[in-house]
Amino acid sequence: MSQTDPTRQILIVEDEPKLASVLCDYFNAAGFGTRWLADGQHVIEVIRATPPALVVLDLMLPHRDGLTICRELRAFTTVPLVMITARVEEIDRLLGLELGADDYVCKPFSPREVVARVRAILRRSARPPVSAPSGLSVDEARYNAALDGVELDLTPVEFRLLRTLASSPGQVFSRAQLLDHLYKDNRVVTDRAVDSHIKNLRRKLQNVRSDSELIESVYGVGYRIDLSGRPGA
């Protein structure tokens, strides 16, 4: 496959030339094409003109920082995004993921690990949408979901929560199990965070189907999704 094939093209946005060169070499050796930008000034226009398969984006960049770029990207594209940074403060990790990044890597890192993570993200993105007779559709490639044909305005965490529940209809997931799927970094949160996200997700589902309660609470255990959509209390 040609390295210029857009389905194998990785855009690397990194202001350290040596690091960018190493990443390009590893991606090229793995069969990917690469393009490198040394600052954040032209990232948006480049992606609009020639959408890559995935973006590797440094957090700290000249002219425009990675979080600002991530926010703008998510306003018009679902292109997979891996953020890289030397800063490990929890707020940066939280903002990076909540703005729609697919993964987060802290410096120093192994280039092989970055390539492996990119491969995993692209495999997930290539999967077809998961649909159910209930009218619920979960599209991993576009990172969105719809109920009865109405697109749901979900945060990344709410999407991962719905995707996990919908992957095994009727199965009861404990809060601990759901937490394992919700956050991709190693932040410390209580299991009650799940309750808050469940509440918001239920509200968005019921905005579409007000006479049904798709997500059931199982007292003392956790939650499950009922695709038959029983009437709510």
GIZIVEN-V752589 format. One record per pair of residues at least 4 apart in sequence whose C-alpha atoms are under 6 Angstrom apart, sorted by sequence separation. I is the first residue (numbers start at 0). J is the second residue. D is the distance in whole Angstrom. If there is no record, write none. Layout:
<<I & J & D> <I & J & D>>
This chain:
<<16 & 20 & 6> <23 & 27 & 6> <27 & 31 & 5> <45 & 49 & 6> <46 & 50 & 5> <60 & 64 & 5> <65 & 69 & 6> <72 & 76 & 6> <91 & 95 & 6> <93 & 97 & 6> <94 & 98 & 6> <96 & 100 & 5> <131 & 135 & 6> <138 & 142 & 6> <145 & 149 & 5> <153 & 157 & 6> <158 & 162 & 6> <161 & 165 & 6> <172 & 176 & 6> <193 & 197 & 6> <197 & 201 & 6> <205 & 209 & 4> <217 & 221 & 5> <26 & 31 & 5> <27 & 32 & 6> <59 & 64 & 5> <95 & 100 & 6> <130 & 135 & 6> <138 & 143 & 5> <145 & 150 & 4> <153 & 158 & 6> <217 & 222 & 6> <13 & 19 & 6> <58 & 64 & 6> <130 & 136 & 4> <138 & 144 & 6> <144 & 150 & 6> <145 & 151 & 5> <216 & 222 & 5> <58 & 65 & 4> <129 & 136 & 6> <137 & 144 & 4> <144 & 151 & 6> <215 & 222 & 6> <57 & 65 & 6> <129 & 137 & 5> <136 & 144 & 5> <215 & 223 & 5> <128 & 137 & 6> <136 & 145 & 5> <214 & 223 & 6> <128 & 138 & 4> <135 & 145 & 6> <214 & 224 & 4> <135 & 146 & 5> <213 & 224 & 6> <134 & 146 & 5> <213 & 225 & 5> <134 & 147 & 5> <124 & 139 & 6> <213 & 228 & 5> <124 & 140 & 4> <174 & 190 & 6> <212 & 228 & 6> <211 & 228 & 5> <212 & 229 & 6> <211 & 229 & 5> <212 & 230 & 6> <211 & 230 & 4> <212 & 231 & 5> <80 & 100 & 5> <81 & 101 & 6> <85 & 105 & 6> <210 & 230 & 5> <211 & 231 & 5> <39 & 60 & 6> <80 & 101 & 5> <81 & 102 & 5> <82 & 103 & 5> <83 & 104 & 5> <84 & 105 & 5> <85 & 106 & 5> <210 & 231 & 6> <38 & 60 & 5> <40 & 62 & 6> <81 & 103 & 6> <83 & 105 & 6> <84 & 106 & 6> <159 & 181 & 6> <8 & 31 & 6> <10 & 33 & 6> <12 & 35 & 6> <14 & 37 & 4> <38 & 61 & 5> <39 & 62 & 6> <40 & 63 & 6> <7 & 31 & 5> <8 & 32 & 5> <9 & 33 & 5> <10 & 34 & 5> <11 & 35 & 5> <12 & 36 & 5> <13 & 37 & 5> <14 & 38 & 6> <39 & 63 & 5> <7 & 32 & 6> <8 & 33 & 6> <12 & 37 & 6> <53 & 78 & 6> <57 & 82 & 6> <58 & 83 & 6> <156 & 181 & 6> <53 & 79 & 5> <54 & 80 & 5> <55 & 81 & 5> <56 & 82 & 5> <57 & 83 & 5> <58 & 84 & 5> <53 & 80 & 6> <55 & 82 & 6> <56 & 83 & 6> <57 & 84 & 6> <70 & 98 & 6> <2 & 31 & 6> <3 & 32 & 6> <2 & 32 & 4> <9 & 51 & 6> <8 & 51 & 5> <9 & 52 & 6> <8 & 52 & 5> <9 & 53 & 5> <10 & 54 & 5> <11 & 55 & 5> <12 & 56 & 5> <13 & 57 & 5> <7 & 52 & 6> <9 & 54 & 6> <5 & 51 & 6> <6 & 52 & 5> <173 & 220 & 6> <174 & 221 & 6> <173 & 221 & 4> <172 & 221 & 5> <172 & 222 & 5> <171 & 222 & 5> <171 & 223 & 5> <170 & 223 & 6> <169 & 223 & 6> <169 & 224 & 6> <99 & 155 & 6> <168 & 224 & 5> <169 & 225 & 6> <164 & 224 & 6> <77 & 141 & 6> <133 & 226 & 5>>
